[in-house]
Amino acid sequence: MTQDTETLAQIADAVTSLCEAFSGSYWRELDQRRAYPTAFVKAMTEAGYLGALIPEAYGGSGLGLTVAARILETIHATGGNAAALHAQMYVMGTLLRHGSEAQKRKWLPEVASGKLRLQAFGVTEPGAGTETTAITTRAERRGETYVINGQKVWTSRAEHSDLMILLARTTPKEQCTRRSDGLSVFLVDMRKADGLSIRPIPTMINHATTEVYFDNVEVPAANLIGEEGRGFRYVLDGMNAERILIAAECIGDATWFVETARDYANDRVVFGCPIGANQGVQFPIARAYADAQAARLMVCHAAGLYDAGVSCGAEANMAKLLAADASWKAADMCLQTHGGFGFASDFDVERKFRETRLYQVAPISTNLILAHLGEHVLGLPKSY
Ligand SMILES: Cc1cc2nc3c(=O)[nH]c(=O)nc-3n(C[C@H](O)[C@H](O)[C@H](O)COP(=O)(O)OP(=O)(O)OC[C@H]3O[C@@H](n4cnc5c(N)ncnc54)[C@H](O)[C@@H]3O)c2cc1C
């Protein structure tokens, strides 16, 4: 569904108002304790924002990706971070697009109402990295149950989620014609998963990310999403939405960095004038602004195509690439503009600087996007 500019502005205003209760000091204190923003996630859930992409028939608001992108962009532009909750928006898409009617009726209304949290997405493994078809976590069918053994890494929010969308191998790779065959997607109810253990991974940002171990975890066969063996395609389908939403967060970050640098450059007086009067300070701010605006156009374009049901792999990838570059350059500019105070936690610049660096690596690294564009858009030889 497409949204008009006025509706989008109203949604952005409403999200901004909600975020006012969660200022820099809120995020800073959580960052120092590496604690989950429970109150913020609760407020966003109760306001209905996490159900934005769930159709009305399943209790959501069915608003489309353009709106979801604006919600996440706004959270980041106000200095917050949507990583604690954004997966609920795109992870749910796998269930929505490929789940059976019975599965959607069973799970989506409770996800939309906030009763159940669907925040965990278990794809990456220590031995496979970006090469998803090399994953070894195994799901073996035994009667009406699949038994799962293996390990995931970087499964964010697993400790704060009830459900996980899991990608596992159901047919050994050597028995498959193509290496992308034989992978399947499951909805794992982590509340009832004996043999599942979670170990937090300490990181340079407050991201609630973990390692998850599966030791004979039994999942009902009714929780297989779509057809057995087609899971890789289902996960790929969802990646355009994920890239566009993360790109929107980058645009929000870039906006925050530009506005924060502008305000500081106007206020900070050295050698008798505001530092922003020096072109060496002013021009990087102006350039960061222009870069972010250009990247934003690509994000909006990609989201519009997605909502119109048009294939948008190239645009989603370019949106993520350009937005992540814009936010990272803006972060560097903002820190430089602040001089020594950029390193002081109280200014929030160093926190946002660390946070926005992630998007050069996850959910997909810059090199892999360039490889996609080179190979699939420009027809250059495959490099791997
Ligand atoms: C904080 C955080 C949260 C995450 N959350 C999740 C999550 O919730 N669920 C989940 O499943 N995963 C998650 N991830 C994993 C994330 O998607 C991966 O880290 C990312 O896709 C990169 O994979 P990798 O770390 O294994 O890097 P690798 O695949 O090991 O690559 C390492 C480096 O080599 C480069 N490289 C590799 N192959 C090539 C090539 N052929 N050509 C050029 N360069 C190449 C990459 O660009 C990268 O810079 C998260 C990661 C982080 C850090």
PDBQT file of the ligand as one rigid body, heavy atoms in Angstrom, charges set to zero:
ROOT
HETATM    1  C1  LIG A 401      25.565  -7.143  15.981  1.00  0.00    +0.000 C 
HETATM    2  C2  LIG A 401      25.194  -8.174  14.959  1.00  0.00    +0.000 A 
HETATM    3  C3  LIG A 401      23.877  -8.627  14.901  1.00  0.00    +0.000 A 
HETATM    4  C4  LIG A 401      23.533  -9.642  14.000  1.00  0.00    +0.000 A 
HETATM    5  N1  LIG A 401      22.247 -10.143  14.035  1.00  0.00    +0.000 NA
HETATM    6  C5  LIG A 401      21.961 -11.262  13.294  1.00  0.00    +0.000 A 
HETATM    7  C6  LIG A 401      20.710 -11.951  13.464  1.00  0.00    +0.000 A 
HETATM    8  O1  LIG A 401      19.830 -11.531  14.239  1.00  0.00    +0.000 OA
HETATM    9  N2  LIG A 401      20.515 -13.104  12.766  1.00  0.00    +0.000 N 
HETATM   10  C7  LIG A 401      21.454 -13.613  11.908  1.00  0.00    +0.000 A 
HETATM   11  O2  LIG A 401      21.205 -14.667  11.312  1.00  0.00    +0.000 OA
HETATM   12  N3  LIG A 401      22.652 -12.975  11.718  1.00  0.00    +0.000 NA
HETATM   13  C8  LIG A 401      22.917 -11.822  12.394  1.00  0.00    +0.000 A 
HETATM   14  N4  LIG A 401      24.138 -11.181  12.236  1.00  0.00    +0.000 N 
HETATM   15  C9  LIG A 401      25.119 -11.753  11.327  1.00  0.00    +0.000 C 
HETATM   16  C10 LIG A 401      25.382 -10.873  10.111  1.00  0.00    +0.000 C 
HETATM   17  O3  LIG A 401      24.335 -10.984   9.188  1.00  0.00    +0.000 OA
HETATM   18  C11 LIG A 401      26.750 -11.297   9.560  1.00  0.00    +0.000 C 
HETATM   19  O4  LIG A 401      27.732 -10.905  10.514  1.00  0.00    +0.000 OA
HETATM   20  C12 LIG A 401      27.036 -10.670   8.251  1.00  0.00    +0.000 C 
HETATM   21  O5  LIG A 401      26.148 -11.167   7.274  1.00  0.00    +0.000 OA
HETATM   22  C13 LIG A 401      28.485 -10.967   7.811  1.00  0.00    +0.000 C 
HETATM   23  O6  LIG A 401      28.754 -12.331   7.960  1.00  0.00    +0.000 OA
HETATM   24  P1  LIG A 401      30.060 -12.803   8.770  1.00  0.00    +0.000 P 
HETATM   25  O7  LIG A 401      30.143 -12.005  10.013  1.00  0.00    +0.000 OA
HETATM   26  O8  LIG A 401      30.021 -14.268   8.938  1.00  0.00    +0.000 OA
HETATM   27  O9  LIG A 401      31.250 -12.399   7.829  1.00  0.00    +0.000 OA
HETATM   28  P2  LIG A 401      32.026 -13.332   6.796  1.00  0.00    +0.000 P 
HETATM   29  O10 LIG A 401      31.069 -13.975   5.852  1.00  0.00    +0.000 OA
HETATM   30  O11 LIG A 401      32.963 -14.188   7.564  1.00  0.00    +0.000 OA
HETATM   31  O12 LIG A 401      32.862 -12.213   6.006  1.00  0.00    +0.000 OA
HETATM   32  C14 LIG A 401      33.938 -11.498   6.653  1.00  0.00    +0.000 C 
HETATM   33  C15 LIG A 401      34.357 -10.349   5.737  1.00  0.00    +0.000 C 
HETATM   34  O13 LIG A 401      34.768 -10.876   4.473  1.00  0.00    +0.000 OA
HETATM   35  C16 LIG A 401      34.040 -10.269   3.422  1.00  0.00    +0.000 C 
HETATM   36  N5  LIG A 401      33.757 -11.282   2.376  1.00  0.00    +0.000 N 
HETATM   37  C17 LIG A 401      33.328 -12.562   2.566  1.00  0.00    +0.000 A 
HETATM   38  N6  LIG A 401      33.161 -13.157   1.379  1.00  0.00    +0.000 NA
HETATM   39  C18 LIG A 401      33.485 -12.256   0.417  1.00  0.00    +0.000 A 
HETATM   40  C19 LIG A 401      33.500 -12.273  -1.021  1.00  0.00    +0.000 A 
HETATM   41  N7  LIG A 401      33.149 -13.361  -1.698  1.00  0.00    +0.000 N 
HETATM   42  N8  LIG A 401      33.881 -11.148  -1.671  1.00  0.00    +0.000 NA
HETATM   43  C20 LIG A 401      34.256 -10.039  -0.975  1.00  0.00    +0.000 A 
HETATM   44  N9  LIG A 401      34.252  -9.961   0.367  1.00  0.00    +0.000 NA
HETATM   45  C21 LIG A 401      33.865 -11.053   1.054  1.00  0.00    +0.000 A 
HETATM   46  C22 LIG A 401      32.752  -9.758   4.028  1.00  0.00    +0.000 C 
HETATM   47  O14 LIG A 401      32.267  -8.645   3.316  1.00  0.00    +0.000 OA
HETATM   48  C23 LIG A 401      33.191  -9.378   5.444  1.00  0.00    +0.000 C 
HETATM   49  O15 LIG A 401      33.663  -8.054   5.474  1.00  0.00    +0.000 OA
HETATM   50  C24 LIG A 401      24.494 -10.140  13.099  1.00  0.00    +0.000 A 
HETATM   51  C25 LIG A 401      25.805  -9.645  13.135  1.00  0.00    +0.000 A 
HETATM   52  C26 LIG A 401      26.160  -8.686  14.053  1.00  0.00    +0.000 A 
HETATM   53  C27 LIG A 401      27.584  -8.224  14.100  1.00  0.00    +0.000 C 
ENDROOT
TORSDOF 0
